[in-house]
Amino acid sequence: MNESSRVMKKILTCSAKTLTVLAASALYIAGGFLLLVAGADWRTVFTSQIMIIAFIVFLVGWCLAGRARKRVFVASAVIAAITAICTVCTIFVNVYEHAVTIRDLPFDQKTLDERYSPFDDDSDIARLEDEPDFNFGNAAPVLHAQPQYYPLASSFVNAYYSESESAEDCLDARTFLSTAYPQSGLIIASDASIKTYYGDNASIYGMTTIALDPLVFYTHKNATVTDLTTEELKGILGGEITDWREVGGKNKKIKLYTRHDVTTQSNLISQSLNITPTTGETQIEFNPVFWFFTRQSAYYRNEYGAIGFAFLSEIQSNPEAYSNTRALTIDGVSAYNYDAVRKGQYPLCAEIAAFTQSPMTENEKQLTEIMLSPDGQSLVEKSGLIPVK
């Protein structure tokens, strides 16, 4: 083989190697782009794309000979190893952020009975420090509660009802899992739900506010934004504000976690801010098994761009779940500032009321008065709500 043939062969070999590596690089870049489109974390994709540098260095070494090739190959291997380590670390950070989720206490009757049953020393209900002087005995009124306020109702039954099989029958949250309130007995529910179910023409008797339950908006505890104005909050909930830098934070996309559109939280937002919360890109996700057929609610994931909301009573009944979050102040007012909330300075607050759908009996009136007494308001506060007195 003459010299020209050897040169030509070398050129063709080097060209083939170059095209091979370039094709592999193009596929790698295309794969990263598709991952971004599919919603993969940009940090993981960006870090992994640095591997292209290793490909290029490898390409240069492939066209060399002798010691030069070995040195370039070593450099390529070092770059690839560093990139792989960085990619793995980034993946772990992303997995950690997505693993820190908040699963609120499910408000089904079975769970409520197990955790907040009256007359059970192991239950988590609020209790009075001293035995009360009064007990309803056999004349106890039936007490119904919206599921999230079942713990409060259970604490009143535990304190003022006689321990018997019939006493537990006086406490119920099952009716609130349907769309209708019970027709008899004293009912504890939020004003937002009452307005949603009854409207302005409801026949409600003796409606009395016994507690306050502000809606808390929270983010990652290390997020730079700590306060939002009401208008900024409306912009985020309505989908008009989509990046934290628009409200004084870092250049980070806002990930809004909302609840189902028939929940008390959304009812309160609609009534207080005159806006229907957008579902947000994170409110629903494809079921990983049957993604062609169904969707499921997404849990709040405590990423740096995330924002979610829950009632104060929910947070205080499950504090460990919210330990890595920070409550935002709204117009400079905190939901944990009881005096400010009572004065109406916090813009989103549910009033928890006791009422009936028929004229109140004397015992129902007496139970309502007990709820407003110092002992009753003590049970309110211990149940994670804000007392009105």
Secondary structure, 3 states (H helix, E strand, C coil): CCHHHHHHHHHHHHHHHHHHHHHHHHHHHHHHHHHHHCCCCHHHHHHHHCHHHHHHHHHHHHCCCHHHHHHHHHHHHHHHHHHHHHHHHHHHHHHHHHHCEECCCCCCHHHHHHHHCCCCCCCCCCCCCCCCCCCCHHHCCCEEECHHHHHHHHHHHHHHCCCCHHHHHCEECHHHHCCCCCCCCEEEEEHHHHHHHHHHHCCCEEEEEEEEEEEEEEEECCCCCCEECHHHHHHHHHCCCCEHHHHCCCCCECEECCCCCCCHHHHHHHHHHCCCCCCCCCCEEECCCCCCCCEEECCEECCCCEEEEEEHHHHHHCHHHHCCEEECEECCECCCCHHHHHCCCCCCEEEEEEEECCCCCHHHHHHHHHHCCHHHHHHHHHCCCEECC
